[in-house]
Amino acid sequence: MTDKVIENNQVVIMGEIVSDFSFSHEIFGEGFYMVDVKVERLSDSNDMIPVMVSERLIDVTADYRGQNIMVTGQFRSYNRHEERKNKLVLSVFAREIEFVDETPEGSKTNQIYLDGYICKEPIYRKTPLGREIADLLLAVNRPYGKSDYIPCICWGRNARYANNFHVGTRCEIWGRIQSREYMKKLSEDQVEKRVAYEVSVSKLELLDNLMEDPLHA
């Protein structure tokens, strides 16, 4: 990717198309559609990742279920208003799509790189078994004054490191996109299964010295 405007948000996933295309929206006469891609994890489970595709990239009327693809693009967000509040909706925005016969053994099927700014104080906690976790919300700039807001989750040593970050800290993150099911309580007797998406961080690096500024200590 040589385009300077997208170097700070790079995604490559490889997986199986498991849904039809559903219409999302239209911009300047160009239609955008959503499709679900199942990406295998090393642990024999998988992530269901929503991909936004332009009708100019692929025939969105065709049935590609069961076929394997490689998608190159960005992880993007937008706010959707529901239940009297905004919900952050995340998907992979496809810039290139390539059909592949099968996933090569040992290849990395789910990679993401982000360069952005912490926009919410990190939330550090420990699980009942003592595992350290830190939740980050990263603002990644887009052209024309827009930004994507990407939830990230760190573990262990990375969680301890990230716990020292402050709002405005610039950092780089490497990892993978993961999907996670959870139960949303709608009322006293009504619960709905939903899916959250986030970046599972494998590596992160600080890009400025904000943490060393005594005003932010």
Secondary structure, 3 states (H helix, E strand, C coil): CCCHHHCCEEEEEEEEECCCCEEEEEECCEEEEEEEEEEECCCCCEEEEEEEEECCCCCCCCCCCCCEEEEEEEEEEEEEEECCEEEEEEEEEEEEEEEECCCCCCCCCEEEEEEEEECCCCEEEECCCCCEEEEEEEEEECHHHCEEEEEEEEEHHHHHHHCCCCCCCEEEEEEEEEEEEEEEEEECCEEEEEEEEEEEEEEEEECCCHHHCHHHC
